[in-house]
């Protein structure tokens, strides 16, 4: 069966429209399912300004359905993917609102740090949402939430979620790599890892401070020496010092 969004019998008025070429201003006719069109006047090829690629963020048949996506839309697809990953994370944790809340907070912090540092936000946010996804299996198999067990059990679950959503292999591999050692940075870490690590550290510190506040000198030492990015350190200082 053809996707209703691509089958012309389901199209409504406005499915065929004119758009101005961003280079020369000439009128270019678009069908709603065109990913790009070339201007007949100047030859410039540009992206369909009205195309909705929401389903392409998670549909495994997206490329078959609408053809090869141009780079601009591949970026949009990965950006939309993070929202689906957040939904799957919530479904997986079900009523474990503590873990859901933690993941959401880490994602918010990671988004701020990642943008400030120029990281790949699709990788950063997917990894942030899934960084603790192995915690239930760690409890079930090992009776412990120790970091080494979370890091051992998390990647297979993260991989299944990302494959289900049709993520690209490059993104899947990097997210799973971050999940597999998100508490244990190497000396030469990649930027995406650093953004997630620093965000998780900030949220863990926030949670521990609420339960058992540490001495000011110890907190200051952590703020000065434990972060992997300057943006993470600045954010942490604004959270804990003001």
Sine and cosine of phi, psi and omega as CSV:
sin_phi,cos_phi,sin_psi,cos_psi,sin_omega,cos_omega
0.00,0.00,0.70,-0.72,0.01,-1.00
-0.98,0.21,0.63,-0.78,0.03,-1.00
-0.84,0.54,0.78,-0.62,-0.01,-1.00
-0.83,0.56,-0.51,0.86,0.02,-1.00
-0.93,0.38,-0.36,0.93,-0.01,-1.00
-0.96,-0.29,-0.14,0.99,-0.04,-1.00
-1.00,0.03,0.87,-0.49,-0.12,-0.99
-0.89,0.45,-0.37,0.93,0.00,-1.00
-0.92,0.39,-0.33,0.95,0.01,-1.00
-0.99,-0.11,-0.03,1.00,-0.08,-1.00
-0.95,0.30,0.53,-0.85,0.01,-1.00
-0.93,-0.38,0.17,-0.99,0.06,-1.00
-0.80,0.60,0.68,-0.73,-0.05,-1.00
0.98,-0.17,-0.11,0.99,0.02,-1.00
-0.93,0.36,-0.40,0.92,0.12,-0.99
-0.89,-0.46,0.82,-0.57,-0.14,-0.99
-0.54,-0.84,0.23,-0.97,0.04,-1.00
-0.97,-0.23,0.60,-0.80,0.07,-1.00
-0.73,-0.68,0.49,-0.87,0.01,-1.00
-1.00,0.06,0.71,-0.71,0.08,-1.00
-0.91,0.42,0.79,-0.61,-0.02,-1.00
-0.93,0.36,-0.23,0.97,-0.02,-1.00
-1.00,-0.02,-0.75,0.67,-0.11,-0.99
-0.88,-0.48,-0.17,0.99,0.04,-1.00
0.99,0.10,0.04,1.00,0.02,-1.00
-0.94,0.34,0.38,-0.92,0.00,-1.00
-0.99,0.12,0.76,-0.66,0.02,-1.00
-0.82,-0.58,0.79,-0.62,0.01,-1.00
-0.99,0.14,0.75,-0.66,0.06,-1.00
-0.88,-0.48,0.62,-0.79,0.32,-0.95
-1.00,-0.04,0.50,-0.87,-0.11,-0.99
-0.86,0.51,-0.44,0.90,-0.04,-1.00
-0.99,-0.12,0.10,0.99,0.12,-0.99
-0.95,0.31,0.78,-0.63,0.09,-1.00
-0.98,0.21,-0.65,0.76,0.05,-1.00
-0.60,-0.80,0.30,-0.95,0.15,-0.99
-0.62,-0.79,0.49,-0.87,0.04,-1.00
-0.99,-0.16,0.73,-0.68,0.03,-1.00
-0.92,0.38,0.78,-0.62,0.01,-1.00
-0.94,0.34,-0.32,0.95,-0.05,-1.00
-1.00,0.03,-0.74,0.67,-0.09,-1.00
-0.91,-0.41,-0.16,0.99,0.03,-1.00
1.00,0.09,0.01,1.00,0.00,-1.00
-0.95,0.31,0.75,-0.67,0.06,-1.00
-0.99,-0.17,0.77,-0.64,-0.01,-1.00
-0.66,-0.75,0.31,-0.95,-0.12,-0.99
-0.97,0.23,0.59,-0.81,0.09,-1.00
-0.83,0.55,0.90,-0.43,-0.08,-1.00
-0.95,0.31,-0.22,0.98,-0.06,-1.00
-0.92,-0.39,0.06,1.00,-0.13,-0.99
-0.97,0.23,0.70,-0.71,0.00,-1.00
-0.98,-0.19,0.91,-0.42,-0.03,-1.00
-0.96,-0.29,0.43,0.90,-0.01,-1.00
-0.84,0.54,-0.73,0.68,-0.03,-1.00
-0.92,0.39,-0.46,0.89,-0.02,-1.00
-0.92,0.38,-0.25,0.97,0.01,-1.00
-0.94,0.35,-0.40,0.92,-0.07,-1.00
-0.70,-0.71,-0.11,0.99,-0.03,-1.00
-0.99,0.13,0.82,-0.58,-0.04,-1.00
-0.94,0.34,-0.27,0.96,-0.01,-1.00
-0.98,-0.20,0.25,0.97,-0.12,-0.99
-0.84,0.54,-0.75,0.66,-0.05,-1.00
-0.90,0.43,-0.60,0.80,0.03,-1.00
-0.92,0.40,-0.57,0.82,-0.09,-1.00
-0.96,0.26,-0.71,0.70,-0.13,-0.99
-0.88,-0.47,0.15,0.99,0.03,-1.00
1.00,0.09,-0.03,-1.00,0.01,-1.00
-0.91,0.41,0.82,-0.58,0.00,-1.00
-0.98,0.18,0.69,-0.72,0.07,-1.00
-0.93,0.36,0.28,-0.96,-0.06,-1.00
-0.80,0.59,-0.63,0.78,-0.02,-1.00
-0.88,0.48,-0.61,0.79,-0.05,-1.00
-0.99,0.10,-0.44,0.90,0.14,-0.99
-0.89,0.46,-0.64,0.77,0.04,-1.00
-0.90,0.44,-0.65,0.76,0.02,-1.00
-0.91,0.41,-0.63,0.78,0.01,-1.00
-0.87,0.48,-0.72,0.69,-0.01,-1.00
-0.92,0.39,-0.56,0.83,0.03,-1.00
-0.91,0.41,-0.65,0.76,0.02,-1.00
-0.94,0.34,-0.46,0.89,-0.03,-1.00
-0.85,0.53,-0.60,0.80,-0.06,-1.00
-0.86,0.50,-0.55,0.84,0.01,-1.00
-0.93,0.38,-0.61,0.79,0.06,-1.00
-0.93,0.37,-0.60,0.80,0.03,-1.00
-0.90,0.43,-0.65,0.76,0.04,-1.00
-0.87,0.49,-0.66,0.75,0.02,-1.00
-0.90,0.43,-0.70,0.72,-0.01,-1.00
-0.91,0.41,-0.59,0.80,0.06,-1.00
-0.88,0.47,-0.69,0.72,0.02,-1.00
-0.91,0.42,-0.63,0.77,0.04,-1.00
-0.90,0.43,-0.64,0.77,-0.04,-1.00
-0.92,0.40,-0.70,0.71,-0.02,-1.00
-0.98,0.22,-0.27,0.96,0.10,-0.99
0.84,0.55,-0.95,-0.33,-0.05,-1.00
-0.98,-0.18,0.24,0.97,0.05,-1.00
-0.99,0.12,0.98,0.22,-0.12,-0.99
-0.93,0.37,-0.40,0.92,0.05,-1.00
-0.89,0.45,-0.74,0.67,-0.03,-1.00
-0.95,0.31,-0.59,0.80,0.06,-1.00
-0.89,0.46,-0.73,0.68,0.00,-1.00
-0.88,0.48,-0.65,0.76,0.02,-1.00
-0.89,0.46,-0.74,0.68,-0.02,-1.00
-0.88,0.47,-0.65,0.76,0.00,-1.00
-0.91,0.42,-0.64,0.77,0.02,-1.00
-0.92,0.40,-0.66,0.75,0.04,-1.00
-0.89,0.46,-0.66,0.75,0.02,-1.00
-0.88,0.47,-0.66,0.75,0.02,-1.00
-0.90,0.44,-0.70,0.71,0.01,-1.00
-0.92,0.40,-0.66,0.75,-0.02,-1.00
-0.91,0.42,-0.58,0.81,0.03,-1.00
-0.89,0.46,-0.69,0.72,0.00,-1.00
-0.90,0.43,-0.74,0.67,-0.03,-1.00
-0.91,0.40,-0.72,0.69,-0.04,-1.00
-0.87,0.50,-0.68,0.73,0.03,-1.00
-0.91,0.41,-0.66,0.75,0.00,-1.00
-0.91,0.42,-0.54,0.84,-0.06,-1.00
-1.00,-0.06,-0.17,0.98,-0.02,-1.00
0.98,0.20,0.57,0.82,-0.01,-1.00
-0.99,0.15,0.15,-0.99,0.10,-1.00
-0.99,0.17,0.96,-0.27,-0.17,-0.99
-0.94,0.35,-0.46,0.89,0.06,-1.00
-0.90,0.45,-0.72,0.69,0.03,-1.00
-0.91,0.41,-0.74,0.67,-0.06,-1.00
-0.86,0.51,-0.74,0.67,-0.08,-1.00
-0.96,0.28,-0.62,0.78,0.06,-1.00
-0.89,0.45,-0.67,0.74,0.03,-1.00
-0.92,0.39,-0.60,0.80,0.01,-1.00
-0.90,0.43,-0.70,0.72,0.02,-1.00
-0.90,0.43,-0.53,0.85,-0.13,-0.99
-0.97,-0.26,0.06,1.00,-0.16,-0.99
-0.87,0.49,-0.55,0.83,-0.01,-1.00
-0.96,-0.29,0.36,0.93,-0.12,-0.99
-0.91,0.42,-0.30,0.95,0.00,-1.00
-1.00,0.02,0.08,1.00,-0.14,-0.99
-0.93,0.38,-0.58,0.81,0.03,-1.00
-0.92,0.39,-0.68,0.74,0.04,-1.00
-0.91,0.41,-0.57,0.82,0.05,-1.00
-0.88,0.47,-0.68,0.74,0.04,-1.00
-0.92,0.40,-0.67,0.74,-0.06,-1.00
-0.93,0.36,-0.70,0.71,-0.09,-1.00
-1.00,0.10,-0.60,0.80,-0.16,-0.99
-0.90,-0.45,-0.11,0.99,-0.03,-1.00
0.89,0.46,0.49,0.87,-0.09,-1.00
-0.45,-0.89,0.51,-0.86,0.11,-0.99
-0.96,-0.28,0.33,0.94,-0.01,-1.00
-0.82,0.57,0.60,-0.80,-0.05,-1.00
-0.78,0.63,-0.65,0.76,-0.06,-1.00
-0.90,0.45,-0.54,0.84,0.02,-1.00
-0.97,0.23,-0.62,0.78,0.09,-1.00
-0.87,0.50,-0.69,0.72,-0.04,-1.00
-0.94,0.35,-0.47,0.88,0.04,-1.00
-0.97,0.25,-0.66,0.75,-0.11,-0.99
-1.00,0.02,-0.35,0.94,-0.11,-0.99
-0.94,0.33,-0.72,0.69,-0.11,-0.99
-0.83,0.55,-0.69,0.72,0.02,-1.00
-0.87,0.49,-0.59,0.81,0.01,-1.00
-0.94,0.33,-0.71,0.71,0.04,-1.00
-0.86,0.51,-0.66,0.75,-0.01,-1.00
-0.89,0.46,-0.69,0.73,0.00,-1.00
-0.88,0.47,-0.67,0.74,0.00,-1.00
-0.89,0.45,-0.74,0.67,-0.06,-1.00
-0.93,0.36,-0.61,0.80,0.05,-1.00
-0.92,0.40,-0.64,0.77,0.05,-1.00
-0.86,0.51,-0.58,0.81,-0.04,-1.00
-1.00,0.04,0.03,1.00,0.07,-1.00
0.97,0.25,0.43,0.90,0.02,-1.00
-0.92,0.39,0.44,-0.90,0.03,-1.00
-0.95,0.30,0.49,-0.87,-0.10,-0.99
-0.86,0.51,-0.63,0.78,0.01,-1.00
-0.85,0.53,-0.72,0.69,0.00,-1.00
-0.91,0.41,-0.68,0.73,0.00,-1.00
-0.85,0.53,-0.75,0.67,-0.06,-1.00
-0.89,0.45,-0.67,0.74,-0.04,-1.00
-0.95,0.33,-0.65,0.76,0.04,-1.00
-0.88,0.47,-0.71,0.71,0.00,-1.00
-0.90,0.43,-0.56,0.83,0.06,-1.00
-0.90,0.44,-0.67,0.74,0.03,-1.00
-0.91,0.42,-0.71,0.70,0.00,-1.00
-0.87,0.49,-0.57,0.82,-0.10,-0.99
-0.94,0.34,-0.25,0.97,-0.01,-1.00
-0.43,-0.90,0.62,0.78,-0.12,-0.99
-0.92,0.39,-0.23,0.97,0.09,-1.00
-0.99,-0.13,-0.10,0.99,-0.15,-0.99
-0.78,-0.63,0.99,0.13,0.00,-1.00
-0.95,0.32,0.48,-0.88,0.13,-0.99
-1.00,-0.03,0.13,-0.99,-0.05,-1.00
-0.95,0.31,-0.40,0.92,-0.06,-1.00
-0.86,-0.51,0.80,0.59,-0.11,-0.99
-0.92,0.39,0.48,-0.88,0.12,-0.99
-0.98,0.20,0.38,-0.92,-0.09,-1.00
-0.88,0.48,-0.64,0.77,-0.02,-1.00
-0.88,0.47,-0.67,0.74,0.06,-1.00
-0.87,0.49,-0.72,0.69,-0.06,-1.00
-0.85,0.52,-0.66,0.76,-0.02,-1.00
-0.89,0.45,-0.68,0.73,0.01,-1.00
-0.93,0.36,-0.69,0.73,0.00,-1.00
-0.86,0.52,-0.76,0.65,-0.03,-1.00
-0.90,0.43,-0.64,0.77,0.02,-1.00
-0.90,0.44,-0.69,0.72,0.01,-1.00
-0.90,0.43,-0.63,0.78,0.02,-1.00
-0.89,0.46,-0.68,0.73,0.01,-1.00
-0.88,0.48,-0.73,0.68,-0.04,-1.00
-0.92,0.38,-0.63,0.77,0.06,-1.00
-0.89,0.46,-0.64,0.76,0.05,-1.00
-0.91,0.42,-0.67,0.74,0.04,-1.00
-0.85,0.52,-0.71,0.71,-0.04,-1.00
-0.93,0.37,-0.64,0.77,0.00,-1.00
-0.95,0.32,-0.54,0.84,0.03,-1.00
-0.91,0.41,-0.56,0.83,0.03,-1.00
-0.93,0.37,-0.60,0.80,-0.03,-1.00
-0.99,0.16,-0.69,0.73,-0.06,-1.00
-0.46,-0.89,1.00,0.02,-0.05,-1.00
-0.84,0.54,0.72,-0.70,0.02,-1.00
-1.00,-0.03,0.25,-0.97,0.01,-1.00
-0.89,0.46,0.52,-0.85,-0.08,-1.00
-0.86,0.51,-0.66,0.75,-0.02,-1.00
-0.90,0.44,-0.66,0.75,0.01,-1.00
-0.91,0.41,-0.68,0.73,0.03,-1.00
-0.87,0.48,-0.68,0.73,0.00,-1.00
-0.89,0.46,-0.61,0.79,0.03,-1.00
-0.90,0.44,-0.65,0.76,0.03,-1.00
-0.90,0.44,-0.68,0.73,-0.02,-1.00
-0.90,0.44,-0.55,0.83,-0.05,-1.00
-0.99,0.14,-0.54,0.84,-0.22,-0.98
-0.88,-0.48,-0.22,0.98,-0.17,-0.99
-0.99,-0.14,-0.17,0.99,-0.07,-1.00
-1.00,-0.05,0.53,-0.85,-0.07,-1.00
-0.99,-0.11,-0.28,0.96,0.02,-1.00
-0.81,-0.59,0.47,-0.88,0.05,-1.00
-0.93,0.36,-0.57,0.82,0.03,-1.00
-0.91,0.41,-0.63,0.78,0.06,-1.00
-0.89,0.45,-0.67,0.74,0.02,-1.00
-0.90,0.43,-0.68,0.73,0.01,-1.00
-0.90,0.44,-0.68,0.73,0.02,-1.00
-0.89,0.45,-0.68,0.73,0.00,-1.00
-0.88,0.47,-0.67,0.74,0.01,-1.00
-0.90,0.43,-0.62,0.79,0.02,-1.00
-0.93,0.38,-0.52,0.86,0.01,-1.00
-0.96,0.27,-0.71,0.71,-0.17,-0.99
-0.99,-0.17,-0.35,0.94,-0.01,-1.00
-0.92,-0.39,-0.60,0.80,0.01,-1.00
1.00,-0.06,0.00,0.00,0.00,0.00
